[in-house]
Amino acid sequence: MSPRISVRTSRWLKSVVLLVSVALVLVVNLAAQQQKPNILVPTGEITVSPTGAEQGNPLTITATIRNTGTTASGPFDVVFSLFPADPETLEPTGPSIQLGSDKLLCKTSPRTEPPPANLAHCRIRSLSPVNEQGFQTQIEAELKTDNLEPNTYRIIVQADPSGEVDELNENDNEENSNLFQIAPVLPNLTVLAAFTLSPAQPRQGDLVALEFTIENGRRQPITKPIGIQIELRKRVDGERDFRPLVTPALSCPNECVLSNGLGANSRQTIRTQLVTTLLEAGAYELRVVVDPRNDLNDPTDHGAIEEFDESDNVLTLDFVLGDPPRNLTISGGRLTPSTPAPGSLVSFSFSIQNESLGVVTGVELQLSLSQSETNTVLNVRDLPDFACSPAGALESGKDQCAALTVGPNGALEVVAQFSATDLAVGNYELRAIVDPPTDGHPEGVIAETNERDNTLLLPFAISTEPIPQIAPELHPTGIVLIPTSPVIQGQKVLASATITNSGNQDAREFRVEFSLRREDVSQQQGFAPFGTQTISALRLGKTIEVRSVFDTSGLEPGLYAIKVVVNGLGQAELDGNNNSIIAFLTVAPKP
């Protein structure tokens, strides 16, 4: 008899079978669910390099994409966006920006393919499961910064944002990059080394032309006015600060300011003039500073214009300012009495001019007397009652007045006195030579710009009867200034002088010299020349008008004297005391 299974036991067995079946189904389903890929953007594996760039310069984004699942993935996109971030907290300071093709370009790699529709996405063909070759890849993209505002940013990398891949975890597909900065495009001012000085070896008193070039070598134009400062110091004072040059020492158009700025990748040549009249001879350092700063050694001091590089705004040039050119002339010879009798005491007077800006010392003067009939030459020094003034200027035992000193742009009146006791009736010629030739110095000891105007000849006669003197008489009779005083600083002035020969003989070659001097200052300087003209001849009784123009741009407002001097270049005149004339001019400041 077979055993009988109770109803209760049967029901229990059915329940067990059912539970086992359900468990098996769950295990199978769970195992099936875990056989999926998992796309991951790892933390700390997104870099932007370099970490800083100027607006317009590209940056490189590098990111690692990994499959940590158990099966290979299908194709999916990797997209990029960015957001402005606080440098301290790294938190967003503004909305994120989706990077389209105008801002980003994906670069191909072994596992990426650029999609034809949108080059701003990197498309991954497939990633193998973890622990198999090809489970991760590194993608690279170029970030274009032209259309991004200067700021501090972070990049967001999103893998499979559209959910093409069914994966284990959809929450680890996004990660942020390190901080990077996009800086504004800055201009850069440079003083180029092509600096010219003309004349290259200037001397005191020269008007020195300076020429240099300012360059903005960047793609950012400058719209602000650009200041330029020119400074000077003596090289022996190297520990002292540079001294900025200002008017009248420097004549700079528009006060050395580029009022309209300077365009991108462009240059501007600056031409100005250095007036060396008030400078001492010696070695100097000339410094040009563009966009000057209060402290050239302070890296935080940018001047008026912030630049890419503040260290190339300065150019220094060494030069030597030589001694001023010397030129001595002698003129205005006259004899008193004009026709001496035998035994008379005769005075021979004349003027020595120093046409330079420096004092000339040790000036020697040679005097001789020749007799026309016998061609005999006598030393005036050997004549009876000889004397020479200024007092103490006579060098004992020689036929010359020695060691005279003539100031800058000045004149020295000399009088030589002798007795005609031993001179017979007849025709004579007095000869005065300033800085005469000596052994070893055929043109004199003092180097001059013109060695041909150092001799004065004065013919005369000794007679028992008065003989009228025959000579020209040159003198300026007036100065006309156009425009008339006052003039506005910066105007050009025409000085016109009328020269008359009121003597009884034609005048041969002579020179008309124009100069000016500031009058309303406590310490007056010498007259500074601004024009010279040589006249070949002027017949007796005739007049001639001589003109010269000077620019008031380099003059400070004030009162000025305009002087015109007629230099007879060694020919005797009836009266040598009326060869100059002065007019006055007021220079008013610009309104």
C-alpha positions in Angstrom: 0.0 0.0 0.0 1.6 3.2 -1.1 2.0 6.0 1.3 -0.4 8.9 1.0 0.9 12.5 1.0 -1.1 14.8 3.0 -2.7 17.9 1.5 -0.7 20.1 3.8 2.6 18.6 2.6 1.6 18.9 -1.0 0.8 22.5 -0.6 4.2 23.1 1.1 6.1 21.5 -1.7 4.3 23.6 -4.3 5.3 26.8 -2.4 8.9 25.8 -2.2 9.0 25.1 -5.9 7.4 28.4 -6.7 9.9 30.3 -4.5 12.9 28.6 -6.1 11.5 29.4 -9.5 11.0 33.1 -8.6 14.5 33.3 -7.1 16.1 31.7 -10.2 14.3 34.3 -12.3 15.5 37.1 -10.1 19.1 35.9 -10.2 19.0 35.5 -14.0 17.4 39.0 -14.4 20.0 40.6 -12.0 22.9 39.0 -13.8 21.5 40.2 -17.1 21.1 43.8 -15.7 24.8 43.9 -14.5 26.1 43.1 -18.0 26.2 46.7 -19.1 28.8 49.4 -19.8 29.4 52.3 -17.5 30.8 55.6 -19.0 32.8 57.6 -16.5 34.6 60.9 -16.6 37.2 60.5 -13.8 37.8 63.2 -11.3 41.1 65.1 -11.7 41.8 63.9 -15.2 40.6 67.0 -17.1 43.3 69.6 -17.8 43.4 72.9 -19.6 46.8 74.0 -20.8 48.2 76.5 -20.6 46.3 77.6 -17.5 46.3 81.2 -18.8 46.2 82.8 -22.2 45.4 86.1 -23.8 42.0 86.4 -25.5 42.4 85.1 -29.0 45.1 82.5 -28.2 43.8 78.9 -28.2 43.9 76.5 -25.3 44.1 72.7 -25.3 41.5 70.6 -23.3 42.5 67.1 -22.4 40.1 64.6 -20.8 40.1 60.9 -20.0 36.9 58.9 -20.7 36.6 55.4 -19.1 34.2 52.4 -19.3 34.0 50.8 -15.9 31.2 48.5 -16.9 31.3 44.8 -17.9 30.4 45.1 -21.6 31.6 47.3 -24.4 29.8 50.6 -25.1 28.3 51.7 -28.3 29.1 55.1 -29.9 28.4 58.3 -27.9 29.2 62.0 -27.8 31.4 64.0 -25.5 30.4 67.6 -25.2 32.0 70.6 -23.6 30.8 73.7 -21.8 32.4 76.2 -19.4 31.4 78.5 -16.6 33.0 81.5 -14.9 34.4 80.5 -11.5 35.5 82.2 -8.4 39.3 81.7 -8.1 39.0 81.1 -4.3 35.9 79.0 -3.9 35.9 77.5 -7.5 32.1 78.1 -7.4 30.3 79.5 -10.5 30.0 83.2 -10.7 27.7 83.2 -13.8 25.8 80.8 -16.1 27.5 78.0 -18.0 28.2 78.5 -21.7 27.7 75.6 -24.2 30.8 75.5 -26.5 29.7 75.3 -30.1 31.9 75.1 -33.2 32.7 78.8 -33.0 34.5 78.2 -29.7 35.7 74.6 -29.8 37.2 72.1 -32.2 37.6 68.4 -31.4 40.8 66.8 -32.4 40.8 63.2 -33.6 42.4 60.4 -31.5 42.5 56.6 -32.0 39.0 56.2 -30.6 37.3 59.5 -31.6 35.8 60.5 -34.9 34.7 64.1 -35.7 31.0 64.0 -36.4 30.2 65.8 -39.7 27.4 67.8 -38.3 29.0 69.4 -35.2 32.8 69.6 -34.9 32.4 70.9 -31.3 31.6 67.4 -30.1 34.0 64.5 -29.8 32.4 61.3 -30.8 33.7 58.0 -29.2 33.3 55.0 -31.5 33.3 52.4 -28.6 35.0 51.6 -25.3 35.8 48.1 -24.2 34.7 46.9 -20.7 37.0 47.3 -17.7 40.1 45.2 -17.6 40.2 44.8 -21.3 42.4 46.8 -23.7 40.7 49.9 -24.9 38.6 50.5 -21.8 39.6 54.2 -21.8 40.6 56.9 -24.2 42.0 60.4 -24.0 40.3 63.1 -26.1 41.7 66.4 -27.0 39.9 69.6 -28.1 41.0 73.1 -29.0 39.3 75.9 -27.2 39.0 79.1 -29.2 39.1 82.2 -27.0 38.4 84.9 -29.5 34.7 85.2 -28.5 35.2 84.6 -24.8 35.3 87.5 -22.3 38.4 87.8 -20.1 37.7 85.9 -16.9 38.5 82.8 -14.8 36.8 79.7 -16.0 36.3 75.9 -15.5 35.5 73.4 -18.2 32.6 70.9 -17.9 33.1 67.6 -19.8 29.9 65.5 -20.3 30.0 62.0 -21.7 26.9 60.6 -23.5 24.7 63.6 -22.5 21.9 62.3 -24.7 21.7 58.8 -23.1 22.6 56.8 -26.3 24.4 54.2 -24.1 22.3 52.1 -21.6 24.8 52.0 -18.6 25.0 51.0 -15.0 25.3 54.5 -13.6 24.1 57.7 -15.4 25.4 60.0 -12.6 29.1 59.8 -13.1 29.3 61.1 -16.7 30.2 64.7 -15.9 33.3 66.4 -14.4 34.9 69.8 -14.1 38.4 70.9 -15.0 41.0 72.9 -13.2 40.9 76.7 -13.2 42.2 78.6 -16.2 42.2 82.3 -17.1 41.6 84.2 -20.2 43.3 87.5 -20.0 42.5 90.6 -22.0 44.7 91.4 -25.1 47.1 94.1 -24.0 49.2 96.4 -26.2 52.9 96.7 -25.8 54.9 99.8 -26.3 58.6 99.6 -27.1 61.3 102.2 -27.8 63.2 100.6 -30.7 67.0 100.6 -30.6 67.2 102.5 -33.9 68.0 105.8 -32.2 69.8 108.6 -34.1 71.5 111.7 -32.9 72.4 114.4 -35.4 75.1 115.6 -35.4 76.4 112.2 -34.1 79.2 114.0 -32.2 77.5 117.2 -31.0 79.2 120.1 -29.4 77.9 122.6 -26.9 75.7 125.1 -28.6 74.6 122.7 -31.3 70.9 122.2 -32.0 70.8 118.4 -31.8 68.1 116.5 -33.7 66.8 113.4 -32.0 64.9 110.7 -33.9 63.5 107.5 -32.4 60.7 105.1 -33.1 57.8 104.0 -30.8 56.2 100.6 -31.7 53.0 98.9 -30.5 53.9 95.4 -31.5 50.6 93.8 -30.4 47.2 93.3 -32.1 45.5 95.6 -29.5 45.4 99.2 -30.6 46.0 102.0 -28.1 43.4 104.7 -28.1 44.6 106.8 -25.1 47.2 109.6 -25.5 50.7 108.2 -25.1 53.2 110.3 -23.2 56.9 110.4 -24.0 59.5 111.7 -21.6 63.1 112.5 -22.6 65.5 112.7 -19.7 69.2 113.6 -19.3 72.0 113.2 -16.8 75.7 113.5 -16.9 77.4 110.2 -16.9 79.7 111.1 -14.0 76.5 111.6 -11.9 75.3 108.0 -12.6 74.0 107.7 -9.0 71.7 110.7 -9.5 68.2 110.6 -11.0 67.6 111.5 -14.6 66.4 115.1 -15.1 63.4 115.4 -17.5 64.1 117.8 -20.3 61.5 120.6 -20.9 61.3 123.7 -23.0 63.5 125.5 -23.9 66.1 122.7 -23.5 63.9 120.4 -25.6 61.8 121.3 -28.6 59.2 118.5 -28.9 56.2 118.7 -31.2 52.9 118.5 -29.2 54.9 118.3 -26.0 56.0 114.7 -26.9 52.5 113.2 -26.7 51.0 110.9 -29.3 47.5 112.3 -28.8 45.7 109.7 -30.9 47.4 106.7 -29.4 49.0 104.1 -31.7 47.3 101.4 -33.8 47.9 97.7 -33.6 51.2 96.4 -34.9 52.2 99.9 -35.9 55.1 102.4 -35.4 55.5 106.1 -35.0 58.7 108.0 -35.5 59.3 110.9 -33.1 61.5 113.8 -34.1 62.6 116.4 -31.6 65.5 118.8 -30.9 67.8 119.1 -28.0 69.1 122.6 -27.3 72.6 122.3 -25.8 73.2 126.0 -25.2 72.8 125.6 -21.4 74.5 122.3 -21.1 78.1 121.8 -20.0 80.4 119.9 -22.2 80.9 116.3 -21.1 79.6 112.7 -21.2 75.8 112.3 -20.9 73.1 109.6 -20.7 70.0 110.4 -22.7 66.9 108.3 -21.7 63.6 108.0 -23.6 60.7 106.7 -21.6 57.4 106.0 -23.3 54.3 105.9 -21.1 56.4 107.1 -18.1 55.7 105.6 -14.7 56.3 107.1 -11.2 58.6 104.2 -10.3 60.3 102.3 -13.2 61.3 99.6 -10.7 57.8 98.9 -9.4 56.2 96.1 -11.4 52.7 97.1 -10.2 53.1 100.6 -11.7 51.7 100.4 -15.2 51.7 104.1 -16.1 48.7 105.4 -17.9 48.5 102.3 -20.2 48.6 98.7 -19.0 50.9 96.7 -21.3 51.9 93.1 -22.0 55.5 93.9 -21.0 56.4 97.0 -19.0 60.1 96.4 -19.2 60.8 97.6 -22.7 59.5 101.2 -22.5 63.0 102.7 -21.9 65.9 103.3 -24.2 69.2 104.8 -23.0 71.8 106.4 -25.2 75.3 107.5 -24.2 76.8 110.5 -26.0 79.5 113.0 -25.5 78.8 116.7 -25.8 82.0 118.3 -27.0 83.4 121.8 -26.3 81.6 124.5 -28.4 83.1 125.4 -31.7 85.3 128.4 -31.4 85.4 131.3 -33.9 87.1 134.6 -33.3 86.7 137.5 -35.6 88.3 141.0 -35.6 86.6 144.0 -37.0 85.8 147.7 -36.5 89.3 149.0 -37.0 89.8 152.8 -36.6 92.7 155.2 -36.2 92.7 158.3 -34.0 93.7 160.7 -35.5 92.7 159.3 -38.9 95.7 161.0 -40.5 98.4 161.4 -37.9 101.3 163.8 -38.3 104.9 162.8 -37.6 105.4 162.6 -33.9 101.6 162.2 -33.1 100.4 159.8 -30.5 98.2 157.3 -32.4 95.5 155.0 -31.1 94.6 152.0 -33.1 91.3 150.5 -31.8 89.3 147.5 -32.9 87.0 144.8 -31.6 87.5 141.0 -31.2 84.3 139.0 -31.3 83.8 135.5 -29.8 81.1 133.9 -31.9 80.8 130.8 -29.7 79.0 129.8 -26.6 82.1 129.2 -24.5 84.6 131.5 -23.0 87.8 131.7 -25.0 90.9 132.3 -23.0 94.6 132.8 -23.9 93.7 134.8 -27.0 96.8 136.3 -28.4 96.9 139.3 -30.7 99.7 140.2 -33.1 100.2 143.8 -34.3 102.4 144.9 -37.2 103.0 148.0 -39.3 104.2 148.0 -42.9 105.3 150.9 -45.1 103.9 150.7 -48.5 106.8 152.5 -50.4 109.6 150.4 -48.9 107.6 147.3 -48.0 109.2 147.4 -44.6 107.5 145.6 -41.7 107.7 146.9 -38.2 106.6 145.5 -34.9 104.2 147.9 -33.3 105.5 146.6 -30.0 108.9 148.3 -30.9 107.4 151.7 -31.6 107.8 154.4 -28.9 105.2 154.8 -26.2 103.6 151.5 -27.1 100.8 150.4 -24.8 98.0 147.9 -25.2 94.7 147.6 -23.3 93.0 145.9 -21.6 95.5 146.6 -18.9 98.0 143.8 -18.2 97.4 142.1 -21.6 100.8 142.9 -22.9 103.2 139.9 -23.1 106.6 141.4 -22.4 109.1 141.2 -25.2 106.6 140.3 -27.9 104.8 142.2 -30.6 101.4 141.1 -29.3 98.8 141.6 -26.6 98.5 138.1 -25.0 96.2 136.1 -22.7 93.1 138.0 -23.6 89.8 136.5 -22.5 86.6 136.9 -24.6 83.2 135.8 -23.1 80.6 133.8 -24.9 78.9 135.6 -27.8 80.8 138.6 -26.6 83.2 141.3 -27.8 86.4 142.7 -26.4 87.5 146.3 -27.3 91.2 146.5 -27.7 93.3 149.7 -28.1 96.9 149.8 -29.1 98.7 153.1 -28.7 102.1 154.1 -30.2 104.0 157.3 -31.2 104.6 158.2 -34.8 107.9 160.0 -33.8 110.1 157.6 -35.8 107.7 157.3 -38.7 108.3 159.3 -41.9 105.6 160.8 -44.0 104.1 158.2 -46.3 101.6 155.5 -46.7 101.3 152.7 -44.1 99.2 149.7 -43.3 98.4 148.4 -39.8 97.8 144.7 -39.5 96.1 143.0 -36.5 95.9 139.2 -36.3 93.9 137.5 -33.5 95.2 134.0 -32.6 98.3 134.4 -34.9 100.2 131.5 -36.4 103.0 130.1 -34.4 105.6 127.3 -34.8 103.6 124.1 -34.9 100.3 125.9 -35.2 100.1 127.4 -38.7 96.5 128.4 -38.2 96.9 129.6 -34.6 96.6 127.8 -31.2 92.8 128.0 -31.1 90.9 125.6 -33.4 88.2 127.7 -35.1 85.4 127.0 -37.5 86.7 129.8 -39.8 90.4 130.7 -39.7 90.0 133.3 -42.5 88.4 136.1 -40.5 91.2 136.6 -38.0 93.0 139.5 -39.7 92.2 143.2 -39.8 94.0 145.6 -42.3 93.9 149.3 -41.8 95.7 151.5 -44.4 96.5 155.1 -43.3 98.9 157.9 -44.1 101.3 160.0 -42.1 101.2 163.5 -43.4 101.8 167.0 -42.4 98.4 167.8 -43.9 95.1 166.1 -42.9 94.0 163.5 -45.4 90.4 162.3 -45.2 90.0 158.6 -44.4 88.6 156.5 -47.2 86.6 153.6 -46.0 83.1 152.1 -45.9 80.7 152.7 -43.0 78.4 149.8 -42.4 75.6 149.9 -39.8 72.1 148.6 -39.4 69.5 151.3 -39.4 66.4 149.4 -38.3 64.8 146.0 -37.4 61.3 145.1 -38.5 59.6 142.1 -36.8 56.7 140.3 -38.5 54.4 139.7 -36.8 54.9 142.5 -34.4 55.2 142.1 -30.7 53.6 140.4 -28.8 53.6 137.1 -30.6 52.0 133.8 -29.5 54.3 131.0 -28.4 54.8 128.7 -31.4 54.6 131.4 -34.1 57.4 132.0 -36.5 58.9 135.5 -36.6 60.6 137.2 -39.6 63.3 139.6 -38.5 64.2 142.0 -41.3 67.2 144.4 -40.9 68.2 147.3 -43.2 72.0 147.6 -43.6 73.4 150.9 -44.9 76.8 151.8 -46.2 77.2 155.5 -45.4 80.9 155.7 -45.9 82.9 157.0 -48.8 84.0 153.6 -50.2 82.3 150.4 -51.4 82.2 147.7 -48.8 83.5 144.2 -49.8 82.4 140.9 -48.2 80.7 141.3 -44.8 78.4 139.3 -42.6 75.1 140.0 -41.0 74.3 138.0 -37.8 71.0 137.6 -36.0 70.7 136.4 -32.4 68.4 136.6 -29.5 68.5 136.6 -25.7 66.0 136.3 -22.8 65.8 139.7 -21.0 63.4 139.2 -18.1 65.5 136.7 -16.1 67.9 137.4 -13.2 70.8 135.6 -14.9 71.1 136.5 -18.5 72.7 134.2 -20.9 74.6 135.2 -24.0 72.9 135.9 -27.3 72.0 132.7 -29.2 72.5 133.0 -32.9 69.6 132.0 -35.2 70.7 133.3 -38.6 73.8 134.5 -40.5 74.0 135.8 -44.0 77.2 136.8 -45.9 76.9 139.8 -48.3 79.4 139.9 -51.1 79.5 143.7 -51.5 77.5 146.9 -50.8 78.2 150.0 -52.8 78.6 153.3 -51.0 75.4 155.1 -50.3 73.3 152.0 -50.8 71.2 149.9 -48.5 70.3 146.2 -48.4 67.6 144.3 -46.6 68.6 141.1 -44.8 66.1 138.7 -43.4 66.1 135.7 -41.0 63.3 133.6 -39.5 63.2 132.1 -36.0 60.6 129.8 -34.4 59.2 130.7 -30.9 58.1 127.1 -30.2 61.1 126.4 -28.1 61.0 129.7 -26.2 59.4 130.2 -22.9 57.0 133.2 -22.6 58.8 136.4 -21.7 60.7 139.4 -23.1 63.5 138.8 -25.7 66.1 141.0 -27.3 66.7 140.5 -31.0 70.2 141.7 -32.0 71.6 142.3 -35.5 75.4 142.8 -35.9 77.3 143.7 -39.0 80.7 142.0 -39.1 83.1 143.7 -41.5 85.3 140.6 -41.6 88.5 142.6 -41.1 87.9 145.7 -43.3 88.3 149.0 -41.6 85.4 151.4 -41.3 85.0 155.1 -40.7 83.3 154.2 -37.4 83.3 150.7 -36.0 81.1 151.6 -33.0 77.7 151.5 -34.7 77.6 148.0 -36.1 74.8 146.6 -34.0 71.1 147.3 -33.3 68.6 145.7 -30.9 64.9 145.3 -31.0 62.6 143.7 -28.3 59.9 141.1 -28.6 57.4 139.7 -26.1 56.4 136.0 -26.5 53.0 135.4 -25.0 51.9 131.9 -23.8 49.5 129.9 -25.9 45.9 130.6 -25.0 
